[in-house]
Amino acid sequence: MAKIKFTKTELKAQTDALKRFQRFLPMLQLKKQQLQAEIAGIVARVEDVSARENAARAALDGWVRLFSSGEELLQGLVTVKKVRTSKANVAGVEIDVFEGIDTAVGDVDLWSTPAWVDDAIDSITAMLALKSERQVLQRQRELITAELVTTSQRVNLFEKVKIPACRENIRLIKIALGDEQTSAVTRGKIAKARAPEAADGEEGGNAA
């Protein structure tokens, strides 16, 4: 902890610092609340997307079980070429927002494949889109959680260290300045009381 000076200049510096910390703290607390609310929303969306992804996978597994060659047929049938995202800013954090996916469909011989393959392609595409959306949401959560940790640390620093330290420094400086003023007044009174004695002594010497 830096040593403080018991001066009026230091008192002003500590007072200004306290006002600055007290002004910033509510903004940090609001940001913390916004980040917490955003994380809660992302968690809810991840759970919803995961549930739909599992449902799509279960439906696809049902088709695969109907045909002995189904699993082999579906392997690599649809692949993700690109995950399309846009940028957004959440409480100062830049994140990607899921927009959709671009896919490539493997060569399918319509004469030799069962009719359900067309429906399977749609289901696989939907499942891959949900998986990609879930991954984007999870990345959002990671970034916002990291920012929440940093913001929480700053809130704690202001609440538990900076503001209490400034208040204590101000208290100590005021006590020191008050003691100094009291000492100055006391010295002044003593000097004033001694002044007539010194004058009387000079007069007595002159009379002799």
C-alpha positions as a LaTeX table, in Angstrom:
\begin{tabular}{lrrr}
\hline
Residue & $x$ (\AA) & $y$ (\AA) & $z$ (\AA) \\
\hline
Met1 & 0.00 & 0.00 & 0.00 \\
Ala2 & 1.42 & 3.38 & $-1.07$ \\
Lys3 & 2.27 & 5.79 & 1.73 \\
Ile4 & 0.00 & 8.84 & 1.79 \\
Lys5 & 1.00 & 12.41 & 2.55 \\
Phe6 & $-0.90$ & 14.25 & 5.24 \\
Thr7 & $-1.44$ & 17.40 & 3.20 \\
Lys8 & $-4.40$ & 19.31 & 1.79 \\
Thr9 & $-3.23$ & 18.44 & $-1.71$ \\
Glu10 & $-3.31$ & 14.73 & $-0.86$ \\
Leu11 & $-6.73$ & 15.17 & 0.75 \\
Lys12 & $-8.09$ & 16.63 & $-2.48$ \\
Ala13 & $-6.49$ & 13.84 & $-4.53$ \\
Gln14 & $-8.04$ & 11.15 & $-2.32$ \\
Thr15 & $-11.44$ & 12.90 & $-2.34$ \\
Asp16 & $-11.39$ & 13.14 & $-6.15$ \\
Ala17 & $-10.39$ & 9.48 & $-6.41$ \\
Leu18 & $-13.24$ & 8.46 & $-4.11$ \\
Lys19 & $-15.76$ & 10.40 & $-6.20$ \\
Arg20 & $-14.39$ & 8.78 & $-9.36$ \\
Phe21 & $-14.63$ & 5.25 & $-7.93$ \\
Gln22 & $-18.14$ & 5.92 & $-6.62$ \\
Arg23 & $-19.18$ & 7.18 & $-10.06$ \\
Phe24 & $-17.74$ & 4.16 & $-11.91$ \\
Leu25 & $-18.97$ & 1.49 & $-9.48$ \\
Pro26 & $-22.70$ & 1.67 & $-10.41$ \\
Met27 & $-21.79$ & 1.38 & $-14.10$ \\
Leu28 & $-19.68$ & $-1.70$ & $-13.39$ \\
Gln29 & $-22.47$ & $-3.22$ & $-11.29$ \\
Leu30 & $-24.98$ & $-2.59$ & $-14.11$ \\
Lys31 & $-22.62$ & $-4.19$ & $-16.63$ \\
Lys32 & $-22.23$ & $-7.20$ & $-14.33$ \\
Gln33 & $-26.02$ & $-7.60$ & $-14.16$ \\
Gln34 & $-26.32$ & $-7.31$ & $-17.95$ \\
Leu35 & $-23.66$ & $-9.97$ & $-18.48$ \\
Gln36 & $-25.30$ & $-12.31$ & $-15.96$ \\
Ala37 & $-28.69$ & $-11.87$ & $-17.66$ \\
Glu38 & $-27.14$ & $-12.49$ & $-21.09$ \\
Ile39 & $-25.45$ & $-15.69$ & $-19.89$ \\
Ala40 & $-28.74$ & $-16.94$ & $-18.43$ \\
Gly41 & $-30.42$ & $-16.27$ & $-21.79$ \\
Ile42 & $-27.67$ & $-18.09$ & $-23.70$ \\
Val43 & $-27.90$ & $-21.10$ & $-21.37$ \\
Ala44 & $-31.65$ & $-21.29$ & $-22.02$ \\
Arg45 & $-31.10$ & $-21.07$ & $-25.80$ \\
Val46 & $-28.39$ & $-23.75$ & $-25.68$ \\
Glu47 & $-30.76$ & $-26.09$ & $-23.82$ \\
Asp48 & $-33.52$ & $-25.45$ & $-26.37$ \\
Val49 & $-31.21$ & $-26.00$ & $-29.36$ \\
Ser50 & $-29.71$ & $-29.14$ & $-27.77$ \\
Ala51 & $-33.19$ & $-30.58$ & $-27.21$ \\
Arg52 & $-34.15$ & $-29.99$ & $-30.86$ \\
Glu53 & $-30.80$ & $-31.40$ & $-32.00$ \\
Asn54 & $-31.35$ & $-34.58$ & $-29.97$ \\
Ala55 & $-34.88$ & $-34.91$ & $-31.36$ \\
Ala56 & $-33.58$ & $-34.61$ & $-34.93$ \\
Arg57 & $-30.88$ & $-37.18$ & $-34.23$ \\
Ala58 & $-33.41$ & $-39.58$ & $-32.70$ \\
Ala59 & $-35.64$ & $-39.29$ & $-35.77$ \\
Leu60 & $-32.68$ & $-39.96$ & $-38.02$ \\
Asp61 & $-31.65$ & $-42.99$ & $-35.97$ \\
Gly62 & $-35.15$ & $-44.37$ & $-36.46$ \\
Trp63 & $-34.72$ & $-44.34$ & $-40.21$ \\
Val64 & $-31.27$ & $-45.87$ & $-40.02$ \\
Arg65 & $-32.62$ & $-48.83$ & $-38.04$ \\
Leu66 & $-35.21$ & $-49.50$ & $-40.76$ \\
Phe67 & $-32.55$ & $-50.16$ & $-43.35$ \\
Ser68 & $-29.45$ & $-52.30$ & $-42.89$ \\
Ser69 & $-27.47$ & $-50.05$ & $-45.22$ \\
Gly70 & $-28.93$ & $-46.83$ & $-43.82$ \\
Glu71 & $-26.00$ & $-45.78$ & $-41.64$ \\
Glu72 & $-23.48$ & $-46.35$ & $-44.43$ \\
Leu73 & $-25.71$ & $-44.49$ & $-46.87$ \\
Leu74 & $-26.02$ & $-41.45$ & $-44.61$ \\
Gln75 & $-22.30$ & $-41.28$ & $-43.83$ \\
Gly76 & $-20.97$ & $-38.03$ & $-45.31$ \\
Leu77 & $-24.24$ & $-37.42$ & $-47.14$ \\
Val78 & $-24.39$ & $-33.76$ & $-45.98$ \\
Thr79 & $-21.38$ & $-31.67$ & $-44.92$ \\
Val80 & $-21.11$ & $-28.12$ & $-43.62$ \\
Lys81 & $-19.23$ & $-25.84$ & $-45.99$ \\
Lys82 & $-19.61$ & $-22.64$ & $-43.98$ \\
Val83 & $-21.24$ & $-21.38$ & $-40.78$ \\
Arg84 & $-22.70$ & $-17.95$ & $-41.44$ \\
Thr85 & $-22.60$ & $-15.47$ & $-38.55$ \\
Ser86 & $-22.99$ & $-11.75$ & $-37.92$ \\
Lys87 & $-21.37$ & $-9.55$ & $-35.29$ \\
Ala88 & $-23.07$ & $-8.14$ & $-32.20$ \\
Asn89 & $-21.96$ & $-6.24$ & $-29.13$ \\
Val90 & $-23.20$ & $-7.31$ & $-25.71$ \\
Ala91 & $-22.17$ & $-5.04$ & $-22.81$ \\
Gly92 & $-18.89$ & $-4.27$ & $-24.55$ \\
Val93 & $-18.22$ & $-7.84$ & $-25.72$ \\
Glu94 & $-18.12$ & $-8.55$ & $-29.46$ \\
Ile95 & $-19.73$ & $-11.91$ & $-30.25$ \\
Asp96 & $-20.76$ & $-13.92$ & $-33.29$ \\
Val97 & $-24.50$ & $-14.45$ & $-33.84$ \\
Phe98 & $-25.63$ & $-17.54$ & $-35.73$ \\
Glu99 & $-27.33$ & $-16.84$ & $-39.06$ \\
Gly100 & $-27.29$ & $-20.20$ & $-40.82$ \\
Ile101 & $-25.11$ & $-22.76$ & $-42.61$ \\
Asp102 & $-24.10$ & $-23.51$ & $-46.16$ \\
Thr103 & $-24.01$ & $-27.25$ & $-46.91$ \\
Ala104 & $-22.86$ & $-29.61$ & $-49.60$ \\
Val105 & $-24.83$ & $-32.76$ & $-50.43$ \\
Gly106 & $-22.99$ & $-35.83$ & $-51.66$ \\
Asp107 & $-23.83$ & $-37.49$ & $-54.96$ \\
Val108 & $-27.01$ & $-39.50$ & $-54.60$ \\
Asp109 & $-28.22$ & $-42.05$ & $-57.14$ \\
Leu110 & $-31.96$ & $-41.46$ & $-57.06$ \\
Trp111 & $-32.60$ & $-44.83$ & $-58.73$ \\
Ser112 & $-30.67$ & $-46.93$ & $-56.23$ \\
Thr113 & $-31.42$ & $-45.10$ & $-52.97$ \\
Pro114 & $-34.61$ & $-45.42$ & $-50.91$ \\
Ala115 & $-37.18$ & $-42.61$ & $-51.11$ \\
Trp116 & $-36.63$ & $-41.65$ & $-47.48$ \\
Val117 & $-33.12$ & $-40.36$ & $-48.28$ \\
Asp118 & $-34.57$ & $-37.00$ & $-49.38$ \\
Asp119 & $-36.21$ & $-36.59$ & $-45.99$ \\
Ala120 & $-33.01$ & $-37.77$ & $-44.34$ \\
Ile121 & $-31.04$ & $-35.05$ & $-46.15$ \\
Asp122 & $-33.43$ & $-32.43$ & $-44.77$ \\
Ser123 & $-33.14$ & $-33.87$ & $-41.27$ \\
Ile124 & $-29.34$ & $-34.07$ & $-41.40$ \\
Thr125 & $-29.17$ & $-30.48$ & $-42.66$ \\
Ala126 & $-31.44$ & $-29.32$ & $-39.83$ \\
Met127 & $-29.38$ & $-31.28$ & $-37.28$ \\
Leu128 & $-26.10$ & $-29.83$ & $-38.55$ \\
Ala129 & $-27.59$ & $-26.33$ & $-38.41$ \\
Leu130 & $-28.67$ & $-26.90$ & $-34.81$ \\
Lys131 & $-25.25$ & $-28.27$ & $-33.92$ \\
Ser132 & $-23.54$ & $-25.25$ & $-35.48$ \\
Glu133 & $-25.92$ & $-22.87$ & $-33.69$ \\
Arg134 & $-25.21$ & $-24.60$ & $-30.38$ \\
Gln135 & $-21.46$ & $-24.24$ & $-30.93$ \\
Val136 & $-21.83$ & $-20.52$ & $-31.70$ \\
Leu137 & $-23.93$ & $-20.07$ & $-28.55$ \\
Gln138 & $-21.35$ & $-21.92$ & $-26.47$ \\
Arg139 & $-18.63$ & $-19.62$ & $-27.82$ \\
Gln140 & $-20.81$ & $-16.62$ & $-26.91$ \\
Arg141 & $-21.11$ & $-17.97$ & $-23.40$ \\
Glu142 & $-17.33$ & $-18.43$ & $-23.10$ \\
Leu143 & $-16.61$ & $-14.84$ & $-24.19$ \\
Ile144 & $-19.30$ & $-13.26$ & $-22.01$ \\
Thr145 & $-18.34$ & $-15.41$ & $-19.02$ \\
Ala146 & $-14.72$ & $-14.25$ & $-19.36$ \\
Glu147 & $-15.90$ & $-10.64$ & $-19.41$ \\
Leu148 & $-18.13$ & $-11.30$ & $-16.40$ \\
Val149 & $-15.13$ & $-12.62$ & $-14.44$ \\
Thr150 & $-13.13$ & $-9.48$ & $-15.27$ \\
Thr151 & $-16.05$ & $-7.17$ & $-14.44$ \\
Ser152 & $-16.75$ & $-8.98$ & $-11.15$ \\
Gln153 & $-13.09$ & $-8.60$ & $-10.18$ \\
Arg154 & $-13.28$ & $-4.85$ & $-10.87$ \\
Val155 & $-16.50$ & $-4.52$ & $-8.86$ \\
Asn156 & $-14.87$ & $-6.31$ & $-5.93$ \\
Leu157 & $-11.74$ & $-4.17$ & $-6.28$ \\
Phe158 & $-13.77$ & $-0.96$ & $-6.12$ \\
Glu159 & $-16.13$ & $-2.15$ & $-3.37$ \\
Lys160 & $-13.64$ & $-3.90$ & $-1.10$ \\
Val161 & $-10.31$ & $-2.17$ & $-1.78$ \\
Lys162 & $-10.33$ & 1.16 & $-3.59$ \\
Ile163 & $-13.33$ & 2.88 & $-1.99$ \\
Pro164 & $-12.60$ & 1.70 & 1.60 \\
Ala165 & $-8.92$ & 2.67 & 1.18 \\
Cys166 & $-9.82$ & 6.17 & $-0.02$ \\
Arg167 & $-12.26$ & 6.66 & 2.84 \\
Glu168 & $-9.66$ & 5.53 & 5.37 \\
Asn169 & $-6.99$ & 7.76 & 3.83 \\
Ile170 & $-9.34$ & 10.74 & 3.93 \\
Arg171 & $-10.14$ & 10.02 & 7.58 \\
Leu172 & $-6.45$ & 9.79 & 8.53 \\
Ile173 & $-5.51$ & 12.92 & 6.58 \\
Lys174 & $-8.33$ & 14.92 & 8.20 \\
Ile175 & $-7.21$ & 13.77 & 11.64 \\
Ala176 & $-3.60$ & 14.72 & 10.88 \\
Leu177 & $-4.59$ & 18.12 & 9.48 \\
Gly178 & $-6.87$ & 18.71 & 12.47 \\
Asp179 & $-4.06$ & 17.84 & 14.89 \\
Glu180 & $-1.73$ & 20.14 & 12.98 \\
Gln181 & $-4.24$ & 22.99 & 13.13 \\
Thr182 & $-4.78$ & 22.43 & 16.87 \\
Ser183 & $-1.02$ & 22.46 & 17.43 \\
Ala184 & $-0.69$ & 25.66 & 15.43 \\
Val185 & $-3.42$ & 27.35 & 17.50 \\
Thr186 & $-1.80$ & 26.16 & 20.73 \\
Arg187 & 1.61 & 27.44 & 19.64 \\
Gly188 & 0.02 & 30.75 & 18.71 \\
Lys189 & $-1.60$ & 31.10 & 22.10 \\
Ile190 & 1.65 & 30.28 & 23.87 \\
Ala191 & 3.55 & 32.78 & 21.77 \\
Lys192 & 0.91 & 35.42 & 22.44 \\
Ala193 & 1.03 & 34.74 & 26.17 \\
Arg194 & 4.80 & 35.03 & 26.22 \\
Ala195 & 4.87 & 38.29 & 24.30 \\
Pro196 & 3.89 & 40.54 & 27.31 \\
Glu197 & 6.45 & 38.78 & 29.52 \\
Ala198 & 9.14 & 39.47 & 26.98 \\
Ala199 & 8.02 & 43.11 & 26.74 \\
Asp200 & 8.09 & 43.52 & 30.53 \\
Gly201 & 11.57 & 42.09 & 30.66 \\
Glu202 & 12.81 & 44.55 & 28.09 \\
Glu203 & 11.24 & 47.50 & 29.98 \\
Gly204 & 12.86 & 46.41 & 33.26 \\
Gly205 & 16.23 & 46.24 & 31.60 \\
Asn206 & 15.89 & 49.65 & 30.10 \\
Ala207 & 14.90 & 51.15 & 33.52 \\
Ala208 & 18.02 & 49.76 & 35.12 \\
\hline
\end{tabular}
